[in-house]
Amino acid sequence: MLKELLAEIKKDARPARARVSQWFFKTKPGQYGHGDVFVGLTVPQMRKLAKKYEDLKLPDIQKLLKSKVHEHRFIALTILVFRFVKSDSAEKNKIAGFYLGNTKNINNWDLVDTSAPYILGEYLLDKSRQILYTLARSQDLWERRISIVSTLRFIKNNQYEDTLKISEILLEDKHDLIHKAVGWMLREAGKKDEKVLVKFLNTHYKSMPRTALRYAIERLPIKQKKFFMAK
């Protein structure tokens, strides 16, 4: 099946689109996506292929995850998301362990955002979340993003404590992609319970990175936005 999937990816590849993706995902030396390679598939194309090859074996998924080609890794992770939803408890354990064993290959923001909440976040709903705190303190940018974005699944279930605690850990992070992720998760928590967000902001708004603050307050009333931005 892997051979057939790779042939379809090659058939659908568009060099012009790949060049745009190389720019959009910041692949030049010194940028966060340096070294990432694109062949030029759209997200709908990749999701369609992931659904078609959903029964791909884990060793073949591992090969895709180790590929330098971004679309290979995206399809691999999307297959895992599709599989996780349908799996029993034992298979979910296996997929979650496989996911955690491949964090070094989940190495761009879209790869994190389309997989972390739906695999790791879902898996940890009824379990200890300690692994997320370990990831939050990682030297690896993408593991830190996984730690906070995974909590989106908790937020959907009206559980905010881990989002707030991990946000606190990451408030001093130097990377803009972490600032954006923290602000995004805080905003999502605020959409479910505005009081939770406002309480957090009242404590931290003076020291928060500006980007995280802007994202977090996006849906608040104008008067509150002005108050929190006028630090």
Residue, then its C-alpha position, 0 to 999 in steps of 0.5 A: m500500500l505504501k508504494e501505491l500511496l507514494a505514487e499517488i502523492k507524486k502524481d498529485a504534486r504541483p511544483a508551483r504550489a510547493r514553492v508557495s508552501q516552502w515560503f509559507f512554512k518558513t523553510k529558509p536557513g534560520q527559520y523554524g521550518h528550515g529543511d522541510v521539503f514540499v511537493g505541493l499537495t493541498v490539505p483536502q488532497m492529503r486528507k483524501l489520501a489519508k482516508k483511502y490509505e487508512d489501513l496502512k501498517l504502522p511500520d509504513i506510517q513510520k517511514l512516512l513520518k521519517s520522510k523529509v517531505h512535509e506532505h508525507r508526514f501530514i498524511a501519516l499523522t492524518i491516518l493516525v487521527f482517523r485510526f485513533v477515532k475508530s480504535d479500541s482501548a488497546e489500539k489507542n494505547k498503541i497509537a498514543g505511544f507511537y505518537l509520543g515516540n515520534t515527536k521529533n517528526i511532528n515538526n511544523w505547526d500544522l502537523v502539531d495542530t492537526s494531530a495533537p488534540y485529536i490523538l494525545g489530547e483525546y487519549l489523556l482525557d481520562k488519564s494523568r496529563q504529566i507528560l504534557y508538563t514534561l513536553a512543556r519544558s522541552q528544549d524542542l519547539w514542537e514538543r512545547r507546542i504539542s503540550i499546549v495545543s493538546t489541551l484543546r481537547f480538554i477545553k472542549n470538555n470544560q476542563y481548563e486547569d491544564t491549559l492555564k498551568i501549561s500556559e503559565i509555564l510557557l509565558e516566558d517562552k521566546h518563540d512566537l509560535i508558542h506565544k500564538a499557541v498559548g493565546w489561541m488556547l486561552r481564547e478557546a478557554g474564554k469562549k467556553d468560560e469567559k470568567v476563566l480567561v479574565k481571571f488568568l489575564n488579570t494575573h498575567y496580562k502585564s507580563m504576557p508576550r504581546t502576541a499571546l495577549r492579542y490572541a487571548i483577548e480577541r473575542l472579549p468586549i472592546k472595553q476589556k481589550k483596551f484595558f488589557m492592551a494598555k499595560 
